[in-house]
Amino acid sequence: MHAELPGLAVLAEEAAMAPYASAADEPEQAYFNDIYLLAPVGYFVLAFDTTILQMNVVGADLLGLPRANPERAPFRQFIAARFHDDFDRFLRRAINSGQPEQCDLQMLRNRNLQGFPVSLRASVDGSGQGIRMVLELAEGKLAALERSEERFRRIVHNAEEGIWEIDAAARTSFVNPKMALMLGYSIEEMLEQPLVAFMDEEGRAILERNIARRQQGMSERHEFKFIRKDGGDLWATLATNPIFDNDGSYRGALALVTDVTDSRASAELIWHQANFDQLTALPNRHMFHDRLNQEIKKARREGLQLALLFIDLDGFKEVNDTLGHQQGDAVLVEAARRIGLCVRSSDTVARLGGDEFTVILSGLEHADGIDRLVQGMLALLSRPVTVEGALPSVSASVGIALYPADAATPEDLLRCADQAMYAAKQSGRNRYSYFTPDLQLAARTRQQVTLDLRSALAHEQFELHYQPIVNLQNGQIERAEALLRWRHPQRGLLSPADFLAYAEAGGMMLEIGDWVFRQAAQQAKRWQEELGSGFQVSVNQSAAQLRGDTALYVDWLQHASRLGLPPRSIVLEITEGVLLDGASRVTERLRDLREMGLQVALDNFGTGYSSLSHLKHFGIDLLKLDHSFIQHLASDSGDLAMCEALIVMAHKLGLRVVAEGVETAAQSGLLAMAGCDYAQGFVFAGAMPAPELSALAHRGLGLLA
């Protein structure tokens, strides 16, 4: 093994003079980071508060610091205390004069009280952003080189970076142990070997270009792929500096080699995660948009057609709700696989999110084969999926849009395919639909309703009607459910079924829900003053509202406090479907609401997929029996037995029970005898404006039997 590093003396001289480089030399100074690492003197880049930003291997060794300086140690803390004033004056001169300054003083090694004399040279770097500092032991540079030859060799041999010297023929003349270890060879195996012996064809081509540039005196930094002895890849950054004789002849180059295999793999992983769906490994929404844009450009250039399929799985939510998210994920993976089986390898299958997929059928001369392809896809997707002993079955609704017939831009084409999918789903599911002008008209109608909804808030077109909730034991109206109505300027009074779906799609549920709560709270306060302090008003909560920021509910409580309204005066009604929409998040939110003092009612109980355990797991105060349990009470003893059992069970759990959809006096009487607490329905009254409910409450209903 070569005992000497013939290129280091040249580099050391360049490094020692680097602080004196003029601003004109600044482009070359971009590479000082590589030169100074191997200088046999201490070399530092300091912030103006003397924090050490960079240092070379000798500097780190002299101060006893890790070279990365993770603790952001300042250079000044290594100056002996009695020399602090001298150091501060020296530094001010270097900063203000713009000329190199020199100072002799004593330093300490990593808080060691025994100091050593040094000579410091400093100047502001060409960018004006920091200070360059050279530290030499007091006996001078040449003496330091002579006295520290063994120490310097130790530093090089133990350096964290690989050091690789090649001669003018690009053959290895020196490597340190780190470099040999990185490639899996011994040092002896690498000596005299050409650099290209450790590279593949691509790396060799890049290397040849770089050698030509180095021979012209240019420093280089480039990323190469080397081949390890075991055949594995080593990605490394080479910062190379040319070495010249005194007569200017090129002698070779010295390279600092940094292993970037892990960071490169991390970068590739980050890129993959940004562009591909982690569950199905399909392109995600971001990659899909990029590919759709490219395919449309290609189709325009080549005069071909393109078809975009928008696929939404039917019944997937039920699979998630009944079998759990893990099994739901398995269904999504299988659906992705089946969609891929139906298309060509040149087509793009992507997952937009949830249970939505897209397919780009590119390079079509005509659209004749699309029907056959989609029919086969629907048949394949509708087959049951085997998931841990279960056989869940889903189907799909597919919308089809064509370029250029239906749209000319990626955004418009996706919108058309989405509208076609919506039409397929509305037509009964498990079918496909092409985009048509009628769908465009329907989409515009939906868009117009969404725009009207936004102005409805601003123009105070919403109003609340209230359906009374009656105490079955005393016949008094003690509660009311707030029901939203929209008094549309052209279409008249609209119920929630006419517009809430558009509000959800348009992202307006939080705004509307906030308005409903505030209006209901004000009305609850008025009724407590009129009808008794225990009067409660219920408001319905959607999944979107429960997923919202907790600050919204805090603001509601503050509003109730300003009204002088106890929090328990408001009951938030949720459905079983909301409980299953991200159960852990909902559990946490319901717990927060109960701690705030708000009450929670479970609406339409018995129609969804929740179990009795949910009543204990979630913070529920009231159970609302669905109308389907009530409608046959008088004629079906089984329904009556079911209601009695549910009422007893609820009472055992500390819940009160409200029967919904009570339409006859007989139903009301049976519920009262079964111990039901409250009832609401048309036998008492439908939804009405607040003044009418006030009058009805004052008039009284009397007990119904």
HUBEL-V927884 format. One line per field, one symbol per residue. psi: psi as a letter, one per 40 degrees, with the letter a starting at -180 (. if undefined). Layout:
psi = ???
This chain:
psi = hheigdedddddddddedeeiiddedddededdddddeieihhihiieeehhdiiaddddddefiidefdefhiddeehhdeeddddddddddddddeihiihhaiiihfehehiihihhhiihideeeahhhhhiideidddddddedddddddddeidiihhhiadefihehiiddddddeeiiddddheiideeeiaddddddddddddddeeehiihihihihideeihhhihhhihihiideeiheaihhhhhhedddddddddddddeeihddeeiiadddddddddddddddddefiihhhhhhhhhedddddddeidddddddddddddddddeiideihhihdibfhiihhhifhdiededdddddddddddeiihhhfeigihiaihhihihheddieidddddddddddddddddeeifiihihiddddddddddddddddddddddefeiihihhihhhedeeiheiihhhiihghddeahiiddeeddddddefeddddddddddddddddddddddeieehihiiihiddddeahdddddddddddddefhideehhhhiiddddeggdddddddddddddeeiihhhifheeaeiiddddddighdihhhidddddfddehddddddddddddddddeeiihhhifheidddddddddeehdiiiieddiaiiiddddddddddidihh.
